[in-house]
Amino acid sequence: MSKREPFNDMQIELFSTSEGIYAINSPVRVKILSMLRKGELNFDQLVERSGKAKSTVSVHLKRMTNEGIIGSKIDPQDARKKIFFIKSEYLGKLSGKKVVTEKIEDYVTSYVDSSGDPFEFFRLIFLTIRVSLIRQGIDIDPILYEAGIKVGETLYSKVKDPDINKLAENIATFWRTHNLGQVEIESLEPLIINVSDCFECQSLPPIGRPACAFDSGILKAVFSAHFQEELVVNETKCYALGDNYCSFTIKNKEW
């Protein structure tokens, strides 16, 4: 590790392949992978957007291809070129920056001082694990997001309805009966869903970024299935940002 770049200034991305887990700490590779996570790109696009020399980008692409982190295919518009894409699973990132200072004991005390509701105990388990990871600079949001998508794909059969208003009502009922929060539909065009008393993040300390990755995954899967196209979920408000509720905007990629 370079003396000029201490750990607390670094960002390490974690990817899982069939050969194992790779920790990517090269700034160039992190930049390339962050671009590819948004969609496929050809070699020239990667060079242009990374701002690096062709030889530098080529070396990193070759190594990550050999490691199984990314894959490539022939560009249908030009057989001389390749299009690159991520073929591994993004697990999250590590950072040396401490964004949470709260002690775990504070969460335990809050439960002990409560009524002893079993649901609150499960909330305590979830929060203490997540806060412990955040304190160590470990971001597991990508894992929570993928888990949310799997739950959403299963949940859709329980809440689906051709009427978008009825679908939204069914989702609100599911959230309420399972103590996940209170759902309110702010708008249908664009589709905006607000959640108060959010199970996933209400008791988290401020961390400077949205924290409802699991809920985002569920909403993406449910509404993508309803509209039969891949949608994007952006969390614009969150308790972890200091807001009084969480808000999700759901749209297609071109919107």
N, C-alpha and C positions, 0 to 999 in steps of 0.2 A: 504494500500500500504506500502510495506516494506521501512524502511529508507535506507536500503542498496541498494535499487533498485529504484532510482528516476524515475519519468515519462519519462524524456528525454532519459533514457537508455532502456526503455521498448518497446516491440512491441506488439500491440494489434490487433488480427485478428478478422474480423467481418464476421459472417455467418448468413444467413437468413433461417429460417425454417418456417413451417406452424404455429408454435406457437409464432414466433416473431424473433427479431434479438438478437444474442448472441455475446458478446464481450469476446474473449478468451485472457486472459493475463498470463495464466500459461505457463512458458517456456516449460514444458513437453508436454502440450496439443498442443502448437504452433508447436513443433517439430513433434509430431505425425501427425498433420493435414497437415503439409508441405510435409511429406512423402506420405500421402494418396492422396494428390492432384496430385501426379505424377503417381498414379496407385494403384490398390488393393494390400493389403498385409495381410498375415495371422498373427496370434498372435506372433508366434516365430520370424518372420521377424521383427515385430515392436519392440520386446524386444531387439533383437540383434542390430538393427540399431539405436535405441534410446539410448542404453547404460544404460538403467534403469532396476531396479528389476522387475520381473514378477508381483509382487503384486502391484507395483506402476503403471505399464502400465495397469493392469487389472482394477484398480479403475478408472482411467481416461477414459478408453474405455467404461466402464459401464455407467459412468455419461454422456458422450457425446452421447451414444446410447439412453439413457433415454430422453435427450434433443432434440433428432431428428437431431443432427448434422452429425452423422455417422450411417451407417447401417452395417449389417453383414449377411453372408450366409454360408451354410455348404460347406466346402472344398471338391470338388468332388474327390480329391485324398485321403482324409482321413476324414471320417464322424465325427471323434472325434474333429476335428478342425474347426475353423471359419475363414472366410476371411472377412476383414473389408474394407469398402469403404465410401466415402463421399456422403451423400444423401441430403445435404443442398446446398445452393448457396453461393459461396464465394464472398463477397462484396468488400473486400479490407482490408486495415490496417490503424491503427493510430500510429503516432510516435510523440514524443515530440521534436525531432530534427528539427531545422529550416534549411532546405536545400535551401531556397529561401529568399533572402533579398530585391529583387527588389520591389518597391512600385507600387501599382495598378495604381497610377496616371501617371506613366511613360507610361503605355499602352494606357491610355485615351489620353494623350498628343500626342502620335505617330499617333493616328487616326485623331485628330483635325488638326494636321499639314499636313495630307495627303490630297488627292483630294476629300475625302468624298465619295468614292466608297462604295455603299451599301454592297457589298461582304466583304469589309474590316471591316465594322461595325459588321457583323456576326462573322468574325474572332475575332474581339475585344471581343465580348460577350463570345465566347468560351474560349478564352485565360484568360480573367479576372476571370471567374468562376474557371477555372482549377488552375490558379496560386494562387487564394485566398485559395483554398482547400489545395494545396501543402504547402503553408505558415503555415497553421494550422496543418500540419502533417497528412493530410488525403489523402490516396492513393486510387483513384477510378479506377485504371487501369483495375481491373477485370470486373467492370461494363461496361467500354468502350469496352473491349475485347468481352464480350458477346453480346453487342449491335452491334459490327462490324460483328460478326458471323451471326446475324439475317439479317443484311443488305446484307451480302455476299450471303446468301442462296437465297434471293430474286433477287439480282443482277445477279446471275449466268445464269438465263434464258435469260437475255438481252445480255450477252457477250459470251455465250458458243459457242464452235466450236470444232469439233474433232481434228483439227490441233492445236497443242500447240502454234505454232508461231502466228496463227490467233487469238487464245484466248488471248495471251499476247498483241497483237496489239489492240484488243478490250478493254482490261483493260486500256491500255495506253490512248486510246481515251477517255474513260469514265473519267479517272482521270483529263485529260487535259480540257475537256469541262465543267467539274464541279469545276474547280479551286482547285482541291485537290493536284496538283503537276505534275511534269513531270516524267513519268515512263520510265525507260530504262531496258531492259533485258540484264544483264551482262553474264549470262550463263544458259544453259538448263540442264546440268548435272555436278554438282548439279544445281538446279533451284535457281538463285539469281536475285532478282529484286531490282533495285536502284530507289529511289525517291528524286528528288531535288525540291526545293520550296515547301516543305511539309506543307500542311495546318495545320496538327495536331500539329506539334512541332517546326516549323522553328523559331518562335518568342519566344519560351520558353527560360528562362534562363538555364544555365547548372545545372542539378540536379543530375548528377552522375549515371544515368541509362537510358536505352532506354525509350522513352515516347510514341511511336506510337502503343498503344494497340488497338485502333479502326481499324487502317489500318491492323494490324496483324490479327485481327478477320475476316476482309473482305477477306484477301488473303487466310487464312486457309479454310474458307467456300467454296470459289470459286474453289480452286485447289483440295480440298478434293472431291468436287462433280465431277470435271473433271476426276480425276484418280480413283474415286470410292473406296477410302480408306482414313482413317483418317491420315492427315498429320500434321506435326509440323512446326510452323513458328518461327524462331529465328531472332530477330532484332540485327544485329551485329554492325551497325553504326547508329548514330542518331545525329541530331542537338543538342539535349539535352545532348549529351556526348561530345559536342565540335567538332563533325565532320561536313564536308561541305555538306553532304547529308545523307539520310537514306538508309540502305541496309538490305534486308530481305532474309534469306536463308530458302527455303521450302523443306522439306524432310519427309520421312516416319519415324516412330518411331524406326525402327530397323537400320536405316542408320547411 
